[in-house]
């Protein structure tokens, strides 16, 4: 994340987690899911998302995390300015938003598919079949084909993984 200064935020974070200072400015810490979060200090304005997708994967929706302590994750992301927009701890998932960026936090093993922590999520509004076809045509390796969310046993959701281990959920919503 980029902001002009993280000093006040870092002081709050240090009350619940370890925070490292980075050489050259900024900070690094891990949320309760284990995902590393870089807080970079810069005057550069954040790039705004476009309403039009240009990705082969479809419409970017945000980052998905599994957390063994959802409330602690919500608290940490709240310190960073994220607010709950959907779901709740009692439901086993929550979406948090800040400036058009979405972080989804789920309890472990709540998904009937592979979960690489963290993962990038793409929701394609029921238009996933052409997206999956493009992925196949480009020869992108599919880690899991998912049929659990429909009654026709059609592969309408997939998971891919990049060489660094990050997961990408390509889902209908």
Backbone as a chain_set.jsonl record, in Angstrom:
{"seq": "XXXXXXXXXXXXXXXXXXXXXXXXXXXXXXXXXXXXXXXXXXXXXXXXXXXXXXXXXXXXXXXXXXXXXXXXXXXXXXXXXXXXXXXXXXXXXXXXXXXXXXXXXXXXXXXXXXXXXXXXXXXXXXXXXXXXXXXXXXXXXXXXXXXXXXXXXXXXXXXXXXXXXXXXXXXXX", "coords": {"N": [[0.839, -1.156, 0.0], [0.415, 2.278, -0.628], [1.197, 5.421, 0.732], [1.544, 8.818, 1.915], [2.605, 8.981, 4.484], [3.094, 6.536, 7.001], [3.417, 6.539, 9.683], [1.67, 7.035, 11.974], [-0.172, 4.95, 11.637], [1.504, 2.718, 11.791], [2.288, 2.815, 14.471], [-0.105, 2.083, 15.732], [-0.42, -0.488, 14.641], [1.759, -1.805, 15.773], [0.874, -2.428, 18.277], [-0.393, -4.831, 18.048], [1.016, -6.527, 16.354], [4.192, -7.495, 14.879], [6.278, -5.121, 13.316], [8.377, -4.286, 10.697], [10.9, -1.944, 9.847], [11.686, -0.712, 6.674], [14.602, -0.558, 4.671], [15.348, 2.43, 3.096], [12.853, 3.438, 3.413], [9.467, 3.049, 4.495], [7.462, 0.171, 5.533], [7.081, -3.226, 6.738], [4.868, -5.851, 7.453], [3.041, -8.727, 8.684], [-0.24, -9.891, 8.151], [-2.79, -11.619, 10.141], [-3.257, -13.872, 8.534], [-0.893, -14.498, 7.482], [-0.054, -13.235, 5.224], [2.194, -11.024, 3.68], [2.463, -7.545, 4.082], [3.267, -4.613, 2.57], [4.018, -1.354, 3.444], [4.425, 1.446, 1.846], [6.058, 4.527, 1.689], [5.302, 7.354, -0.082], [4.818, 10.055, -2.378], [3.445, 9.526, -4.628], [0.457, 9.217, -6.42], [-2.144, 6.831, -6.077], [-2.96, 4.422, -8.566], [-6.009, 4.386, -10.249], [-8.656, 2.006, -10.543], [-10.001, 0.756, -13.602], [-13.219, 0.761, -15.172], [-13.438, -0.945, -17.237], [-12.322, -4.135, -18.078], [-9.123, -5.376, -18.923], [-7.815, -7.643, -18.721], [-6.964, -11.036, -19.408], [-7.992, -12.722, -17.547], [-10.337, -11.628, -16.686], [-12.606, -9.683, -14.705], [-11.087, -7.968, -12.216], [-11.407, -8.468, -8.757], [-10.31, -8.398, -6.199], [-8.242, -9.182, -3.298], [-8.051, -12.346, -1.773], [-8.093, -13.933, 1.366], [-7.394, -16.513, 3.716], [-7.973, -16.798, 7.144], [-6.975, -17.71, 10.391], [-7.797, -16.312, 12.523], [-10.221, -14.436, 12.244], [-11.372, -12.05, 13.317], [-9.133, -10.691, 14.317], [-7.794, -10.268, 11.899], [-9.657, -8.568, 10.633], [-9.494, -6.396, 12.379], [-6.795, -5.603, 11.997], [-6.762, -4.908, 9.23], [-8.623, -2.906, 9.437], [-7.198, -0.927, 10.845], [-5.635, -0.09, 8.775], [-7.422, 1.347, 7.353], [-9.519, 0.043, 6.066], [-12.925, -0.866, 5.628], [-15.73, -2.843, 6.646], [-17.662, -4.188, 4.083], [-19.301, -6.214, 3.209], [-20.715, -9.352, 4.348], [-19.759, -11.162, 7.392], [-18.202, -12.063, 10.515], [-19.634, -14.118, 11.759], [-20.722, -15.346, 9.56], [-18.599, -16.514, 8.391], [-17.039, -15.253, 6.536], [-15.833, -12.134, 5.253], [-15.908, -9.058, 3.518], [-13.75, -6.395, 2.952], [-13.279, -2.941, 2.311], [-11.398, -0.287, 0.805], [-10.902, 2.703, -0.745], [-11.733, 1.625, -3.253], [-10.4, -0.789, -3.32], [-10.567, -4.21, -2.552], [-10.493, -6.533, 0.085], [-10.953, -9.81, 0.868], [-11.759, -11.837, 3.557], [-11.685, -15.052, 4.863], [-12.81, -17.818, 6.889], [-10.712, -20.641, 7.593], [-10.787, -23.423, 5.323], [-13.361, -23.037, 4.307], [-14.048, -23.003, 1.694], [-14.967, -25.05, -1.104], [-12.778, -25.878, -2.636], [-9.351, -25.695, -3.848], [-7.232, -23.523, -1.988], [-5.077, -20.981, -2.196], [-3.047, -19.063, -0.245], [-2.029, -15.803, -0.033], [-4.691, -15.117, -2.433], [-5.564, -13.865, -5.67], [-8.619, -12.586, -6.782], [-11.024, -12.955, -9.315], [-14.07, -11.956, -10.528], [-16.571, -12.735, -12.77], [-19.229, -12.211, -13.413], [-21.161, -14.227, -14.288], [-20.216, -14.659, -16.813], [-18.147, -16.386, -17.227], [-17.421, -18.646, -18.745], [-16.461, -17.943, -21.436], [-14.123, -16.625, -20.61], [-12.681, -18.675, -19.354], [-12.287, -20.263, -21.596], [-10.552, -18.602, -23.12], [-8.328, -18.651, -21.433], [-7.616, -21.342, -21.614], [-7.006, -21.447, -24.388], [-4.723, -19.864, -24.448], [-2.965, -21.513, -23.264], [-2.555, -21.554, -20.536], [-1.831, -23.049, -17.503], [-4.149, -24.876, -15.598], [-4.952, -25.17, -12.244], [-7.097, -26.196, -10.792], [-10.268, -27.355, -11.735], [-13.528, -26.341, -11.292], [-16.686, -27.472, -10.347], [-18.512, -27.29, -8.402], [-20.364, -25.278, -7.894], [-22.555, -25.334, -9.523], [-25.389, -27.076, -10.931], [-25.21, -28.563, -13.215], [-22.813, -29.818, -13.558], [-20.792, -28.481, -14.87], [-17.666, -27.071, -15.746], [-17.295, -24.14, -14.504], [-15.874, -22.433, -13.006], [-12.509, -21.761, -12.193], [-9.177, -22.37, -10.927], [-6.06, -20.919, -11.113], [-2.459, -20.837, -10.934], [0.368, -18.878, -10.281], [3.93, -18.967, -11.105], [5.204, -18.216, -8.747], [3.6, -19.118, -6.755], [1.244, -17.856, -6.055], [-2.305, -17.857, -5.956], [-5.042, -17.698, -8.269], [-8.312, -16.973, -8.42], [-10.754, -17.665, -10.67], [-13.808, -16.839, -11.148], [-17.388, -17.134, -11.498], [-19.796, -14.857, -10.246]], "CA": [[0.0, 0.0, 0.0], [1.201, 3.504, -0.745], [0.658, 6.627, 1.348], [2.616, 9.775, 2.195], [3.221, 8.598, 5.759], [2.443, 5.443, 7.726], [3.912, 6.599, 11.054], [0.575, 6.855, 12.943], [-0.723, 3.607, 11.432], [2.487, 1.75, 12.292], [2.215, 2.812, 15.945], [-1.288, 1.276, 16.077], [-0.141, -1.875, 14.268], [2.736, -2.373, 16.699], [0.172, -2.902, 19.468], [-0.904, -6.192, 17.847], [1.858, -7.339, 15.473], [5.546, -6.992, 14.638], [6.414, -4.303, 12.114], [9.77, -4.021, 10.353], [11.201, -0.767, 9.034], [12.395, -1.081, 5.451], [15.676, 0.319, 4.237], [14.855, 3.282, 2.027], [11.529, 3.955, 3.774], [8.33, 2.145, 4.485], [7.361, -0.845, 6.571], [6.601, -4.552, 6.362], [4.312, -6.672, 8.52], [2.174, -9.794, 8.186], [-1.548, -9.955, 8.8], [-2.946, -12.93, 10.782], [-3.26, -14.966, 7.553], [0.494, -14.718, 7.076], [0.26, -12.445, 4.026], [3.044, -9.872, 3.93], [1.897, -6.276, 3.633], [4.259, -3.55, 2.486], [3.511, 0.007, 3.556], [5.433, 2.253, 1.17], [5.831, 5.964, 1.825], [5.56, 8.017, -1.357], [3.838, 11.064, -2.781], [2.809, 9.063, -5.861], [-0.955, 8.881, -6.236], [-2.533, 5.473, -6.425], [-3.622, 4.242, -9.849], [-7.419, 4.029, -10.076], [-9.125, 0.898, -11.366], [-10.859, 1.085, -14.723], [-14.447, -0.02, -15.24], [-13.257, -1.915, -18.312], [-11.264, -5.103, -17.834], [-8.237, -5.655, -20.046], [-7.133, -8.869, -18.352], [-7.474, -12.313, -19.912], [-8.662, -13.367, -16.425], [-11.646, -11.02, -16.457], [-12.763, -8.511, -13.846], [-10.39, -8.089, -10.947], [-12.28, -8.172, -7.632], [-9.56, -8.122, -4.984], [-7.393, -10.197, -2.688], [-8.746, -13.252, -0.86], [-7.23, -14.498, 2.394], [-7.956, -17.338, 4.778], [-7.372, -16.383, 8.406], [-7.401, -18.502, 11.53], [-8.377, -15.379, 13.48], [-10.865, -13.45, 11.382], [-11.551, -10.76, 13.981], [-7.831, -10.02, 14.334], [-7.563, -9.788, 10.529], [-10.533, -7.401, 10.422], [-8.926, -5.292, 13.158], [-5.561, -5.14, 11.337], [-7.129, -4.196, 8.007], [-9.305, -1.682, 9.873], [-6.156, 0.06, 11.15], [-5.171, 0.419, 7.475], [-8.492, 2.156, 6.757], [-10.524, -0.773, 5.389], [-14.217, -0.98, 6.318], [-16.531, -3.992, 6.221], [-18.664, -3.856, 3.07], [-20.208, -7.368, 3.078], [-20.413, -10.515, 5.169], [-19.542, -10.996, 8.809], [-17.47, -13.162, 11.14], [-20.58, -15.21, 11.99], [-20.965, -15.998, 8.271], [-17.367, -17.179, 7.984], [-16.333, -14.451, 5.532], [-16.092, -10.703, 5.282], [-15.202, -8.248, 2.525], [-13.345, -5.095, 3.466], [-12.936, -2.055, 1.186], [-10.77, 1.021, 0.99], [-10.541, 3.356, -2.002], [-11.964, 0.744, -4.388], [-9.648, -2.034, -3.169], [-11.306, -5.151, -1.719], [-9.822, -7.65, 0.726], [-11.93, -10.757, 1.401], [-11.163, -12.697, 4.579], [-12.546, -16.21, 5.122], [-12.298, -18.801, 7.845], [-10.061, -21.74, 6.866], [-11.524, -24.577, 4.798], [-14.763, -22.732, 4.007], [-14.248, -23.135, 0.254], [-14.886, -26.441, -1.574], [-11.745, -25.936, -3.678], [-8.026, -25.295, -3.398], [-7.111, -22.131, -1.565], [-3.706, -20.538, -2.043], [-3.164, -17.895, 0.615], [-3.213, -15.115, -0.534], [-5.087, -15.323, -3.83], [-6.261, -12.774, -6.349], [-9.932, -13.064, -7.18], [-11.657, -12.337, -10.478], [-15.481, -12.324, -10.669], [-16.929, -12.413, -14.146], [-20.658, -11.952, -13.587], [-21.846, -15.225, -15.099], [-19.606, -14.703, -18.151], [-16.864, -17.027, -16.998], [-17.074, -19.669, -19.745], [-15.536, -17.412, -22.448], [-12.846, -16.322, -19.962], [-11.998, -19.959, -19.207], [-11.872, -20.67, -22.946], [-9.361, -17.809, -23.459], [-7.22, -19.16, -20.615], [-7.222, -22.614, -22.236], [-6.388, -21.143, -25.684], [-3.394, -19.309, -24.201], [-2.137, -22.572, -22.701], [-2.298, -21.311, -19.112], [-2.103, -24.25, -16.721], [-5.243, -24.767, -14.641], [-4.687, -25.973, -11.041], [-8.322, -26.895, -10.415], [-11.512, -27.067, -12.437], [-14.536, -26.4, -10.237], [-18.081, -27.67, -10.77], [-19.298, -27.341, -7.16], [-21.327, -24.194, -7.747], [-23.664, -25.456, -10.47], [-26.0, -28.411, -10.91], [-24.995, -29.223, -14.506], [-21.475, -30.393, -13.549], [-20.007, -27.726, -15.849], [-16.531, -26.338, -15.197], [-17.577, -22.719, -14.703], [-14.927, -21.725, -12.158], [-11.199, -22.421, -12.192], [-8.097, -21.757, -10.158], [-4.735, -21.025, -11.715], [-1.411, -20.478, -9.98], [1.558, -18.375, -10.953], [5.134, -19.694, -10.69], [5.579, -17.841, -7.385], [2.71, -19.78, -5.816], [-0.009, -17.14, -5.819], [-3.476, -18.406, -6.595], [-5.955, -16.782, -8.955], [-9.653, -17.529, -8.517], [-11.488, -17.155, -11.833], [-15.118, -17.292, -10.705], [-18.649, -16.429, -11.689], [-20.214, -14.386, -8.929]], "C": [[0.894, 1.233, 0.0], [0.462, 4.645, -0.062], [1.834, 7.557, 1.64], [3.348, 9.428, 3.483], [2.394, 7.502, 6.42], [2.772, 5.486, 9.218], [2.806, 6.339, 12.071], [-0.016, 5.454, 12.853], [0.207, 2.558, 12.025], [2.457, 1.691, 13.82], [1.022, 1.991, 16.419], [-1.047, -0.2, 15.775], [0.784, -2.551, 15.272], [2.092, -2.862, 17.993], [-0.307, -4.346, 19.317], [-0.037, -7.082, 16.957], [3.249, -6.721, 15.349], [5.579, -6.241, 13.32], [7.892, -4.023, 11.904], [9.881, -2.726, 9.567], [12.02, -1.222, 7.835], [13.487, -0.06, 5.144], [15.152, 1.145, 3.064], [13.448, 3.807, 2.289], [10.433, 2.922, 3.642], [8.447, 1.065, 5.543], [6.851, -2.151, 5.984], [6.05, -5.23, 7.603], [3.466, -7.759, 7.884], [0.832, -9.714, 8.903], [-1.722, -11.357, 9.386], [-3.002, -14.114, 9.82], [-1.849, -15.336, 7.126], [0.889, -13.936, 5.837], [1.102, -11.235, 4.412], [2.401, -8.633, 3.335], [2.999, -5.226, 3.707], [3.544, -2.211, 2.57], [4.608, 0.923, 3.036], [5.073, 3.728, 1.33], [6.261, 6.655, 0.539], [4.484, 9.059, -1.598], [3.104, 10.685, -4.06], [1.359, 8.725, -5.575], [-1.223, 7.483, -6.733], [-3.239, 5.451, -7.774], [-5.056, 3.787, -9.598], [-7.789, 2.892, -11.019], [-10.03, 1.421, -12.473], [-12.119, 0.236, -14.656], [-14.348, -1.106, -16.306], [-12.091, -2.838, -18.009], [-10.425, -5.274, -19.095], [-7.479, -6.953, -19.803], [-7.778, -10.076, -19.015], [-8.321, -12.979, -18.825], [-10.033, -12.781, -16.116], [-11.57, -9.834, -15.515], [-12.126, -8.727, -12.481], [-11.31, -7.651, -9.812], [-11.518, -7.878, -6.35], [-8.712, -9.288, -4.53], [-8.24, -11.027, -1.737], [-7.727, -13.888, 0.083], [-8.036, -15.446, 3.27], [-7.235, -16.95, 6.055], [-7.891, -17.25, 9.539], [-7.977, -17.624, 12.641], [-8.997, -14.223, 12.7], [-10.987, -12.082, 12.05], [-10.233, -9.997, 14.052], [-7.494, -9.481, 12.939], [-8.398, -8.544, 10.243], [-9.966, -6.183, 11.156], [-7.686, -4.718, 12.489], [-5.896, -4.357, 10.071], [-7.879, -2.914, 8.331], [-8.315, -0.58, 10.226], [-5.648, 0.689, 9.856], [-6.257, 1.196, 6.732], [-9.551, 1.379, 6.016], [-11.766, -0.884, 6.268], [-14.962, -2.188, 5.777], [-17.591, -3.522, 5.228], [-19.683, -4.98, 2.879], [-19.78, -8.448, 4.056], [-20.261, -10.192, 6.638], [-18.834, -12.213, 9.364], [-18.388, -14.362, 11.334], [-20.928, -15.97, 10.711], [-19.73, -16.752, 7.779], [-16.601, -16.441, 6.9], [-16.707, -12.982, 5.705], [-15.31, -10.057, 4.143], [-14.96, -6.875, 3.129], [-12.929, -4.232, 2.282], [-12.286, -0.774, 1.663], [-10.402, 1.548, -0.388], [-10.679, 2.434, -3.211], [-11.182, -0.558, -4.361], [-10.411, -2.93, -2.2], [-10.389, -6.256, -1.208], [-10.931, -8.541, 1.274], [-11.209, -11.696, 2.354], [-12.161, -13.804, 4.892], [-11.942, -17.082, 6.199], [-11.691, -19.951, 7.035], [-11.038, -22.841, 6.468], [-12.998, -24.294, 4.507], [-15.072, -22.87, 2.517], [-14.12, -24.595, -0.172], [-13.868, -26.625, -2.698], [-10.412, -25.574, -3.055], [-8.044, -23.829, -2.958], [-5.643, -21.831, -1.349], [-3.756, -19.194, -1.333], [-1.926, -17.016, 0.484], [-3.505, -15.485, -1.987], [-5.713, -14.048, -4.379], [-7.56, -13.342, -6.897], [-10.463, -12.239, -8.348], [-13.088, -12.858, -10.553], [-15.966, -11.836, -12.021], [-18.419, -12.407, -14.437], [-21.392, -12.938, -14.467], [-21.284, -15.374, -16.498], [-18.257, -15.406, -18.096], [-16.464, -18.027, -18.081], [-16.174, -19.133, -20.86], [-14.155, -17.064, -21.872], [-12.032, -17.605, -19.815], [-11.493, -20.448, -20.565], [-10.612, -19.915, -23.381], [-8.133, -18.311, -22.701], [-6.699, -20.467, -21.209], [-6.483, -22.367, -23.555], [-4.969, -20.604, -25.518], [-2.453, -20.326, -23.57], [-1.77, -22.358, -21.238], [-2.73, -22.543, -18.333], [-3.187, -23.982, -15.674], [-4.959, -25.709, -13.476], [-5.909, -26.769, -10.611], [-9.486, -26.402, -11.258], [-12.648, -27.31, -11.448], [-15.934, -26.496, -10.835], [-19.038, -27.562, -9.585], [-20.417, -26.308, -7.079], [-22.45, -24.235, -8.776], [-24.168, -26.89, -10.465], [-25.77, -29.193, -12.198], [-23.623, -29.888, -14.608], [-20.579, -29.764, -14.621], [-18.852, -27.038, -15.129], [-16.777, -24.856, -15.508], [-16.761, -21.826, -13.778], [-13.612, -22.493, -12.208], [-10.259, -21.678, -11.252], [-6.816, -21.988, -10.946], [-3.727, -20.559, -10.674], [-0.206, -19.974, -10.744], [2.791, -19.103, -10.432], [5.598, -19.367, -9.27], [4.669, -18.435, -6.331], [1.407, -19.063, -5.535], [-1.146, -17.8, -6.586], [-4.299, -17.307, -7.252], [-7.284, -17.505, -9.08], [-10.351, -16.863, -9.692], [-12.909, -17.684, -11.672], [-16.24, -16.474, -11.337], [-19.003, -15.887, -10.313], [-21.697, -14.521, -8.733]], "O": [[1.991, 1.223, 0.56], [-0.742, 4.821, -0.25], [2.988, 7.129, 1.615], [4.569, 9.564, 3.566], [1.164, 7.534, 6.404], [2.433, 4.552, 9.945], [2.98, 5.5, 12.954], [-0.326, 4.84, 13.875], [-0.244, 1.62, 12.682], [2.589, 0.611, 14.395], [1.129, 1.273, 17.413], [-1.426, -1.065, 16.564], [0.614, -3.729, 15.586], [2.705, -3.634, 18.731], [-0.593, -5.016, 20.309], [-0.323, -8.271, 16.818], [3.446, -5.552, 15.68], [4.983, -6.668, 12.332], [8.582, -3.575, 12.82], [9.041, -2.443, 8.712], [12.941, -2.027, 7.974], [13.307, 1.142, 5.336], [14.567, 0.59, 2.133], [12.906, 4.548, 1.469], [10.478, 2.04, 2.785], [9.387, 1.039, 6.337], [6.275, -2.188, 4.897], [6.666, -5.199, 8.669], [3.2, -7.721, 6.683], [0.776, -9.497, 10.113], [-0.873, -12.216, 9.149], [-2.813, -15.254, 10.246], [-1.635, -16.366, 6.486], [2.053, -13.967, 5.435], [0.771, -10.511, 5.35], [1.863, -8.665, 2.228], [3.582, -4.985, 4.763], [2.577, -1.969, 1.848], [5.609, 1.147, 3.716], [3.924, 4.122, 1.13], [7.414, 6.562, 0.119], [3.373, 8.951, -1.08], [2.242, 11.429, -4.528], [1.058, 8.03, -4.605], [-0.605, 7.013, -7.688], [-4.019, 6.35, -8.091], [-5.278, 2.878, -8.798], [-7.302, 2.822, -12.148], [-10.738, 2.412, -12.294], [-12.091, -0.883, -14.143], [-15.101, -2.08, -16.273], [-10.99, -2.373, -17.715], [-10.959, -5.311, -20.204], [-6.604, -7.322, -20.587], [-8.999, -10.131, -19.165], [-9.259, -13.714, -19.134], [-10.806, -13.376, -15.366], [-10.6, -9.077, -15.522], [-12.572, -9.564, -11.696], [-11.926, -6.588, -9.887], [-12.035, -7.168, -5.487], [-8.49, -10.249, -5.267], [-9.05, -10.486, -0.983], [-6.652, -14.32, -0.334], [-9.215, -15.211, 3.535], [-6.014, -16.789, 6.053], [-9.092, -17.499, 9.644], [-8.576, -18.131, 13.589], [-8.38, -13.173, 12.519], [-10.73, -11.061, 11.412], [-10.215, -8.78, 13.866], [-6.973, -8.374, 12.808], [-7.896, -7.575, 9.674], [-9.96, -5.075, 10.62], [-7.526, -3.5, 12.413], [-5.372, -3.263, 9.862], [-7.787, -1.937, 7.587], [-8.569, 0.588, 9.933], [-5.275, 1.862, 9.838], [-6.038, 1.651, 5.609], [-10.417, 1.985, 5.385], [-11.671, -0.982, 7.492], [-14.846, -2.523, 4.598], [-18.328, -2.574, 5.499], [-20.805, -4.729, 2.437], [-18.645, -8.466, 4.532], [-20.59, -9.092, 7.083], [-18.86, -13.282, 8.753], [-17.977, -15.499, 11.103], [-21.38, -17.114, 10.773], [-19.822, -17.547, 6.843], [-15.606, -16.958, 6.393], [-17.766, -12.649, 6.238], [-14.187, -10.462, 3.842], [-15.849, -6.276, 3.736], [-12.297, -4.726, 1.348], [-12.569, -0.254, 2.742], [-9.661, 0.893, -1.121], [-9.831, 2.457, -4.103], [-11.29, -1.356, -5.292], [-10.854, -2.471, -1.146], [-9.612, -6.838, -1.965], [-11.76, -8.083, 2.06], [-10.18, -12.278, 2.011], [-13.334, -13.539, 5.154], [-10.728, -17.093, 6.404], [-12.116, -20.202, 5.907], [-11.988, -23.143, 7.19], [-13.803, -25.225, 4.465], [-16.239, -22.853, 2.125], [-13.259, -25.311, 0.34], [-14.074, -27.433, -3.604], [-10.342, -25.194, -1.886], [-8.787, -23.012, -3.502], [-5.026, -22.363, -0.426], [-4.445, -18.281, -1.787], [-0.843, -17.458, 0.867], [-2.676, -16.084, -2.673], [-6.31, -13.261, -3.644], [-7.588, -14.458, -7.417], [-10.368, -11.011, -8.368], [-13.302, -14.068, -10.633], [-15.793, -10.669, -12.373], [-18.829, -12.579, -15.585], [-22.177, -12.526, -15.321], [-21.821, -16.141, -17.297], [-17.336, -15.057, -18.835], [-15.271, -18.232, -18.309], [-15.201, -19.8, -21.212], [-13.142, -17.192, -22.559], [-10.838, -17.625, -20.113], [-10.39, -20.986, -20.661], [-9.7, -20.516, -23.949], [-7.038, -18.387, -23.256], [-5.489, -20.676, -21.298], [-5.458, -22.996, -23.819], [-4.107, -20.861, -26.358], [-1.275, -20.036, -23.363], [-0.786, -22.917, -20.754], [-3.854, -23.022, -18.482], [-3.138, -22.982, -14.958], [-4.748, -26.904, -13.681], [-5.779, -27.89, -10.119], [-9.665, -25.203, -11.466], [-12.718, -28.375, -10.834], [-16.314, -25.713, -11.706], [-20.247, -27.726, -9.75], [-21.33, -26.456, -6.267], [-23.217, -23.279, -8.894], [-23.461, -27.806, -10.045], [-26.105, -30.376, -12.263], [-23.301, -30.466, -15.646], [-19.722, -30.431, -15.201], [-19.026, -26.491, -14.04], [-16.507, -24.383, -16.612], [-16.935, -20.608, -13.768], [-13.603, -23.723, -12.259], [-10.504, -20.542, -10.847], [-6.528, -23.101, -11.385], [-4.094, -19.964, -9.661], [0.199, -20.572, -11.741], [2.71, -19.791, -9.414], [6.312, -20.161, -8.657], [4.924, -18.281, -5.137], [0.544, -19.604, -4.843], [-0.972, -18.245, -7.721], [-4.256, -16.146, -6.846], [-7.381, -18.527, -9.76], [-10.521, -15.644, -9.712], [-13.192, -18.832, -12.014], [-16.074, -15.3, -11.665], [-18.539, -16.425, -9.307], [-22.215, -14.168, -7.673]]}, "num_chains": 1, "name": "protein.A"}
